[in-house]
Amino acid sequence: MSSAIGIISANMNSSVLQGLAQERPIAAVPFGGRYRLLDFALSSMVNSGIRTVGLVTPQQYRPMLDHLGAGKDWSLDRKSGGLFILPGAIHSLGHYDIRFSLKDIALNIEFLEKDCARNVIISSSDHVFNADFRPIIDHHDQVEADVTLVYNQSDRPFEREDLIYLRGKEDGRITGLGKNCEMSGPDTPCKYFIDLFIIRRELLLQMIEGYRSVENIELIEIIAQHLGELKVHGYFFGGYVGRIHSVSDYFQSNLALLREEIRKDLFINTQPIRTKIRDNPPAKYGKKAQVKNSLISSGCTIEGTVENTILSRGIVIEEGCEIQNCIIMSKCVIGKGSKLQNVILDKFVAVNEGNVLQGQVNQPLVISKKAII
């Protein structure tokens, strides 16, 4: 898709995920047993024909670069276009409410100036989705929009303050942005922005020039201020969207993968979610192993009982263990007779024999990386 380039913002507040993002940005947090959160936005762009993608990096960017490498697994190790690492300007320190910082983009203005694409697709890196951007780009060009905000909708408002709701006309033009579902209008579904939008490249360059002296301004805030002057449209995306803005979000979005209809929506054969490839042996199941409704990655050894759980690569579940409703990341070892329920284990955690760990469905217990229990 030569008419568009992509920018993925990974420079955002990581404290919302507590210990899970202590040594890594949200974009690099493992998800679904074998992926990282940024894989979903990046794969959607690549699958849509976008061959030039810029990644705005946070302060702790090493795990993210280790995962991406030169972009080979996403077909972005190219002579023309490819994957560009764009240093973030603020590194999220003290500016937790900014997701699309104009200063981040202004610092990397050459990325925009050197390309002749008409449009820029900008996405956050903490959403789980699989989108084809081609019809969105086509709609954006057909209506000659300056900005197209991609949204999903719900019959009822969410009990959270981090969402932006949209109000629009019948022709799709957006007339208001706000924090209340009432923005969508009476007796209509709540239309909420999913941190994904398209903007004309020349307009983005004009915004950078016009707001060069303004510190720490949010790009969406600028768009909201100029709704009367700009032609801003909305585009409905009806696929599954998992928003990862808390530990509870992360837990529930992972477990949602255990539902067949969501797996079918996310992991489409013609639009695969790409990730770093690792060669591991298949999972090994012992004679007493019992596994029900779980996702088991390669390299695991299971001797106990696993139910409603997602296991990443290389995990050892010893005999007599009972694991239920858990998210366990790579290289963890669960000792004999241990019982875990509603728990998230980060990588390289060792749970010694006979331990009992239990969290709540809405407040899972999080064990930090390399901990010994």
N, C-alpha and C positions, 0 to 999 in steps of 0.2 A: 504494500500500500504506500506508494510514493507520495500521496497527498497528505500524509501525516507522519509525525514522529511522536515518540512517547517519553513521558517523564514519570518516574515513580518516586514518590516522596517517602523516604524512610527515616527522615530526621524529625521524629516526634517523641513526645513524652513516653518513656518506657516504664515509669514507676507504677503504672496501672496494673501491670502484670507481676508486681512484687518480685520475688526471687527468680521467677522465670526469665526475666529480662535484666537481671543484675549484671551479668557479664556479656550480654548480647543485646542488640536492638530488637524491637518487636518484629521487624521484618525477617530476622534470622531465627525466630523461635520455631522449634520443630512442631509439625502438625500432621496428624493423620498417619503416623507411623513411619513415613519416609519423606515427607515434604518439609519445606520451610514456608512461612506465611507469604513471603514475597513471590513464591513460585506461581501463585494463582494470577496475580496481576501481570507478571512478566510473561507467563505462558499465554494468557489471553491476547496480549499484544503481538507476540510472535506468531501465534496461530491465525491472527487477523491480517498477517502480511506486513506488519511493521518491522522494519529492519534497522531502525536507529532508535535506541532507547537510552535515556539518561537516568541514572540512579542517584538521587540526592542522599548522601551518606550522613549518618549520625556520628557522634563522637566515638562510640565503641563499634567501629566498622569491621574489625578484623574477622569475626565469625562470618559476616556476610560476604566478604571478599573470598574467604576460604571456600565458601559454598559455591560462589559463582565462577571463580577462576576467570578465564578469558571469555566465558559465555558459550563455550562449545556445546554444552548439553541443551542450549536453547537456540542453536544455530546462529549465534551472534558473534562468533570469531571470524569476522569478515574484513575484507580490504575496504569495502565501501559500506559506510554505516557501522553497525555493530553496537556493542555495549560500552557506554561511557560512564565513568565514575565521576560524579559531581560533588565536590566537598560542600557540606552544609555550612551555613554562616553562623548559626546560633547554637547548634548542638543541643537544642531543647532545654538549656539551662535556664530555669526561671520563667519559661514561656510555654507552659504546659497546654495552653488552649490553642496554640497555633499548629495547624496541620499542613497547610499549604502556604508557607512563608514566602512572600514576594522577594524578600532579601536573599533567600536561598537560591532562587532562580536568577536574580540580578547578579549575584556573584559568579554565576556560570553563563553569563549572557552570550558568550562566544558559541556555546552549544546551539543557541537559537539563530545567531547571526550567520553561521557557516552553512546552514541548511536552507533549502528553498521550498520546503514543504509548506502547504497552505495552512495546515491545522496542527495543533498539539493536543495529544490526549494526555491528561494528567490524572494519576490515580494514587490513592494511598496504598500502603503496603500491609495493612492490618485487616483486610477484608478477604473472605473466602468466597470465590465465585468463579464461574467459567463463562466468559462472555465473548461473543463474536462482535467485534467493533465495526465490521464492515457496514451492516445496515444502519448503525448509529451515525457513522461518517456520511453515508449517503443521505440520510435524513437531514443532517446538519447542513450539507451543501444544497440540498433541494429547497429548503426553506430560507436559505441564505442567512443562517443564524450567525451571530457573533460568538455566542456561547451556547452550548447545549449541556444541561445538567441531567445526569442519568439518575433516575429514582426508582424506588420500589414502593409498594403501598401495602397498607394493612387496614383491616376493618375497624381496628381500635388503636388508640394512641399507646405508645410504649411508656413505661414508667422510668424514663431516663432523660438526662439533661443534655446529652452530647449529640442529639440528632437535630438536623435542620429540616424543617418541613417547608413544602412548596405550595404556593397558590398560583393557579394558572387559569388561562382562558380556554375556551373550547378548541381553539386552533393550536393549542400547545404552548403558547407564549407564557412565560413566567412573569407574574406581576408582583410577587412578594416572597420573601424568605423570612422565616422566623422559628422560634423554639416551641411553638404550640401547634398541635394538630389542627386547631381551628383555622390555621392559615390555609388549609386545603379547601375550606368552604364547608357550609352546613350540609349534612346528609350525604357527604361524599367520603370515600376512603381517604385515610391519612397518607399523603404522598411525602416520602422522606428521602432525602439526598443520600446516596451511598458512596460519597467521597470519590466520585468519578465524573469527569467532565471533559468536554472538548472546547478549545478556544482557538480563535484565529491567531496564527503566529505573529502577524503584524500588530494585532491588537495587544497581545501580551507584551511585545516590545514597547509599545506606546505606554502601557501601564507602568512598566519598569522605569521609563524615563519620567513619567508624570509623578510618580511616588518615590523617586530616588531619595528624597530628603526625609521621608517618613520612616521611623524605626519600627520594626517588628509588626508590620501590618499583614493581615491575612488576605490572601488573594480572593477568597469567597466574599470577604467583607467589602472589597473594592467593587466586585460585581454587584453586590447588593446595593451599594451606594449609587450605582449608575443604571439601575433597572429601567428607568424612564428613558435613558438615552440609548442603551444597547438593545439589540434584538436577542433576548435570552429565551431559549426554548427548553422544554423538558422532554425527556425520552424515557418511556417506561421499560424497565428491564424486569421481566417476570420470573427469571430463574432464581435459584437459591442464592441467598446472600447471608453469610455469617459474619457478624461484626464483632471483632475481638477488641473490646475496650475495657475488659476486667478479667480477673481470674475465672469468675463464673461464666462469662462469655466464652472464654477459651475452653473450659471444661465441657460446656453444653454443645459447642460447635464441633468439638472432636467427637463426642458421643453421637451427634446427629449423623455421622458417617455410617453408623451401624444400621441406619434405615435405608432400605434398598432404593426408595424413590430419590433420596438425596444423593446417593452414590451415582445413580444413573444420570442425574442432572449435572453433577460436577465432573465426572470422569467419562466424558464423551469420547468415543473411539476416534472420531474425526478431528477432535480438538483436545488432545491429551494434555494433562497437566504435567509439564516437564520438570525434572529435578536432577540433581547430581546423581550420576549412576555409580552404584557400588556393586561389586561382584561378591555375593555371599552364598554359602550353601543354603539349601532349603531348610525350613524349620523342622526340628526333630521332636516327635511326640513319644513320650514314654508309655509303658504298658498301662499305667494308672492315670494317665492324663485325661482330663475331661475339659473340652472347650465348647462353649456355647455363645453364639451371637457375638463374635469378636473378630477383630482384624489382627492377624498375626504376620509380622514381617519376617523376612529371610534371616537365617542365622540364629533363630531362637531355639532354646531347649526347654521343653515343658514336661514336667513330671507331675504337676498338681492340677488344680481346678481353676479354670479361667472363664469368666462370664461377663458379658457386656463390657469388654475392655479392649483397649488399643495398645498393642505392643510394638515398639520400634525394633530395630535390628539388634541382634546379638544379646537378647535378654535370656537369663537363666531363671526358671521357676522350679524350685526344688520340690521334692516329694512332700505331700501333705499340705501344701500351700493352698489357700483359698483367696482368689483375687476376683473382686467384683466391682464394676463401675469405676475402673481406674484408667489413667493415662500414664504409661510407663515408657520413658525415653531410652535411648540406646545404652547398651552395656550395663544395665542394672542387674543385680543378683539378689533374688529373694530367697532367704534361707528356709530350711525345712520347717513345716508347721506354722509359718507366718500367715496372718490374715490381714488383708488390705481391702478397704471399702471406701469409695469416693475419695481417692488419693491421686495426686499427681506427683510422680517421681521424675526429677530431672536426670540428666545423663550421669552415668557412673555411680549411682547410689547403691550402697550395699545394706540390705536389711538382714540382720543376723537372725539366727534360728529362734522361732517361737514368738516373734514380735507381733503385736496387734496395732495396726494403724487405721484410724477411722475418721473420716470427715463427713460433711453434710452435702446433700445434693446441690444446694445453692451456695455452699461455702466449703469447697473441697480442701483437704489438707494438702499443702504444698511442701515438698521436701527438696531442698536446694541441691545443686549439682555437687557431686563427689561426697555427699554426706554419708556417714556411717551410723546406722541406727542399731 
